[in-house]
Each structure stands twice: as C-alpha cells, then as structure tokens.
Amino acid sequence: MGSTPRSIRFDEQVLAQLDRYVREHPGSSISSVANMFIDESLRAHEHPGIVFRPGPTGRRAGLAAGPDVWEVIAALHAIKAESPDLAGDELTQALAVSTGLHHRAIVIALRYYAAYPEEVDERIAANQAVAEQEERLWQAEQVILRRRVA
C-alpha cells in the first residue's frame, strides 16, 4: 500500500515527544512513527480494550488488562485442535477456563483478530518459530552437557 503526502501540524510538545521517540529508535523516521501511532490509535479506538505494547519483536496488540491478542488466539487454536467439536459459547468458555480471562476480554481479542487476522497469525507463526529454535538449542545443550570426556 502506498503513502500519500499530507501536511499536518503538531503542537510543539507533541513534536518534541515525536522527535525524542525517533532519536531513541534508530531506523525510524518522523513519518513512520507518526503513521504507526496514528494507525494504532485508530485501531484502539475501533477496538476498545486493545492497547499496543513494545517488545523485542516489535509492537503488538494486546488486551489492556491482559495478554497479547496473539496469545489468546493461539490458545483458541490449541483448544480447537484438541476439541474440534467445541464451538460458540462452549468454545469461548473453554478459552476462558484455559486463559483465566473474562468473557468480555475474549470477545475483544476475537473481534480484533477478526479485523486483523494476518497480523495476529504472523505473530503466532513468529512465536512458534522462535519456540522451535529455542527447543532445538536446548536439546543441543543437553547433548553437550551429557558428553563424556575420553
């Protein structure tokens, strides 16, 4: 998707905060950061209860008082894989039991996922890839630790 130039005026305090953020995040620009924060703000407005968090793999959508959306949806996928006959209220109830989340929080995560499935699925896949790599490294460490010196 391309970008369209727009002229926008920022209050001096907002511009100072924006400049500071860009300085603290090498590789970013005022345009990219402003675009990111405006996009996130519009998404949060569209989906009350969603916030955006920084992290080692980038910013991600999360529940304001709970886990990241991808974690909730990964748990949903796991429950569906284990109990494919569950659907509707039974499925959301099983998810509530599994995650400890209130029904309303689950609905917020599901609605966000319905609007942005590619984003959430990419985060789930990236987490799975890291988990698999960490498992391989751990197994290799165990082999090294069991090796006997001749």
N, C-alpha and C positions, 0 to 999 in steps of 0.2 A: 504494500500500500504506500503510495507516495505521500509527500507532505506538501502543504500549501502555505506559503509565507503569509503571515498575518502581523500586523502591527499591534502591539499590546503594551500598555503602560502599567508598571508596577509601582506600588508605594515604595519609598526609599528603604523602609525596614524590610519589606519582603524581598526586594532586590539584594540587599545586604545578606540576608539569610540564604538566598539562592546562590549568590557568589561564593559564600562560605562553603556551602554544600558541594559545589563544583570543585573548589580547591581541595576539599577533603576526599574527593572521589576522582582520582586521575582517570583520564579517558572519557569523562563525561563532559558535556557542554551545557551551557545555559538552556539552549533549545531542547536538548534531550531530557534534561532533568525537569524542566517546566512541563514538557509533554508527558513525562512519566507521572509526575504528581497530579496533573490535571486529570489524566486518564484514571488514576487510582481514586481520586476524589469523586469523579463521576460514577465510577463503579461502586464505591462505598455508598454514595447517595442512592444509587439504583438498588443496592442490596444492603439495607440497614443491618448492622450486626457484623459486617465484614470490615476488617482492617487490613493494612498491608504492613508486613514486617521485613526488616532487612535480615540477611543471613549470609552464610558463606557461599551459598549457591545463588544469591540474588534475592530480590524482593519477592514476596509471595503473599497470596491471600490467606487470611486466617479468620477464625471466629474471634470477635472482640474479647470474649471471656473463655477462650478455649484453644484447641489445637488448630493447626493449619487445615485448610479445606482439603488439601490432597490427602492428609492423614485420615480424615473422616471418610472420604470416598474410597481410599484403599481398604479401610475396614469394611465398608459396604461391599466392595468387590470380593473380599475374603469370605464374608458371610454368604453371599450369593453363590460362591464356588462350593462352599461346604454344604449349603442347604438350598439347592436350586429351586425348590418348591415354594420357598418363602416369597411373599410379595406384599405390597401395600403396607397396611398397618403392622402386620406381623414382622415384616422386614425392618421397618423403622423401629419397632420395639426391640428387636434383636440387636439392632445397631445401638440403640440407647443403652441396653444392658452391656454390650461389648465395650462401648466407649465411655460410659458414665455421663453422657451428655443428655440434657433435657430435650424433649421432642422439638421445641422451638429452635434450638441451636442446630439440630439435624436438618430441619426444614430450610434454615438459612444456608447451610452448606450445600444442600441438594439444589436449591434454586441458583446458587452461584455456579455450581457445576453444570446445570442445565444451560446457563448462559455462556459459559466459557469452558466447554469440555476439553478442547485441545490443550489449553494452558494447564489444566489440572492433570490431564493424562500425561503430558510431558513431564510434569513434576514427579508423578508416581513412577514413571519409567526411569527417570534420572535417579531417583532414590533407590529403586530396585537394582540398577546397575552399580551404584556405589556399594550397596549392601552385599552384592555378589562378589565384587572386587575385595571388599574387606574380609569376607569369608574365605576367599582363596588365600589372601595374605596370612590370615590367622592359621589356616591349615598348614601353610608352608612354614610358619614359625614353629608350629608343633612338631613338624618333621625335624627341623633343625635342633630343637630342644631335646628330642629323643635320640639323636645321633650319638653313637658311642665313639670315643677316640680309640684308635687301634694301638 
